[in-house]
Amino acid sequence: NKRWSAARALHPFRDSCHHWTVRIDKCVSKNIFIGVCTSDSTLGNYVGSDQYSWGYLANRAIWHNKSKVRAYGEQFKEGDLVGAKLDLRPGMGGTLSFSRNGRNLGVAVEGLEGPLYPAFSMYNKDDSIRLIECREE
């Protein structure tokens, strides 16, 4: 019932700028991550639990390699729209940024290199998110 698991897209993002938005349909205890991972990342844990993934936790933090990298953004909760922007264009610094309900929260992670997959993780069996939009700039 309570166990970390992750899901990722089937196809990775490469040398361009990508946006996706998820709706938080149910968030029992702020244990939802939204982020990116490489093909080497484990799906049996949370996004940000290894050196191959970076995740934005609902409780205002960026995680990578099983560590809280820093406090970040705003707490997201049920009903919120969380946007992600992954910019892998040459010369743009490989950035991952987020927004909450249309408000830009700034750059969360820099220095990323593709290919990277959009990824999500949840802990509680009743947690639920829905992909609303995914587009390339």
N, C-alpha and C positions, 0 to 999 in steps of 0.2 A: 504493500500500500504506500509506504513512504520509502522511496529509493530514487536516487538520481538516475536520469536517463536523458540522452540527447538525441536530436535528429538534425540532419543536415540536408542541404539541397543535393540533387543528383549531379548537377553540373557546376563546375567551379567558375568563379569570376577571374578574369585576367586583366590585361592592360587597358582598362577603361574605368569609368565612374558608374557605380551602381547604387540604386536606392531601393529599399524595401520597407514596407510598413506592416506591423502586426497590431491586431487589436487584442487587448488583454481581456478575454471573456470571463475567466475566473482565476483569481490569485489568492489561494488560501493563506499562505504565510510568507509572502515576499520572496519565495524561493524559485524565481524564474530568471533565467539568463537569456540574453539575446546577444549574438555576436558572430564571430567567424572562426573557422578552423581550417587546417590543412587536411589532406587525405590521411595523414598519419595520426590524427587525433582520435582518442577513444570516444566511443558513443555510450559507454557504460558509466559515465560520470558527467559532471556538469561542464558547460562551456567555460573554459578558463582553468580547468583542473590539470592541464598539462602544458608543456612547452609549445604545443602546436595549436593552441586555441586562446582566444581573448573574448571575455564576456562582460556584459553590463548587467549587473545584478539589480533586481527590482528595489533593493534596499540601499541604493545610491553608492555603488562601488564598481570599479573595474578590476577584474580578476584575470590573472595569467600565471601559468605554471604553479597552480595550487596556492597562490598568494594573492592577497588584496594588494593591488598595485597602488591604488589611491581612491579617495572618496571622489565621487563624480556625479554630476547631474542632479536629478530630482527623483524621488521615490515614485515608481509607477505602480498603478493598482488597477483593479477591475474597472473596465470601461475606457481605459486610456488607450490612445494610439501611440505606439512607439515606432519612430522612424529610424532607419539606419542608412548611413551613406558610406560606402567604401570607395575611396578614390585611389585607384591603382594606375592612373595615367603617369607616363614617364615625367619625372621632374616635379611631381606633386607631393612627394614625401610618403606615399603609402599610408593614407590616413583613414581612420574609422571614426565617424561622428554619429551622434544620436540626436533625436528630437523627441519631445513629449507633447502630445496634443498640438503639434505645429510649432512649438517653441524650440529653437535651435539650442542645444546644450553644449555646443562646441566640440572640439576634437578630443576624443577619448584616448586614442592610441595612434602613434606615429611609427614610421619605419617598417610598415608591413610590405610584404612581397607576395604576389600571386604565384600560383593559383590558390585562391581561398574560397571556401564555401560558406554561405550564410548558414548559421546554426542556432539552435534553441535548446534549452534544457529546462526541465521541471522536476520537482521533488515529490509533490503531493499528487495522488492519483486523480484528484478532482480538478487540478489546475488545467487551464485550457487557454490556448491562444489561437488566433486565426490570421493567416496571411491575407492581407487586404490588397497589396500592390507590390509589384516588383518591376523595375524598369532600368534601362541603361540610358545614361546621358550621352 
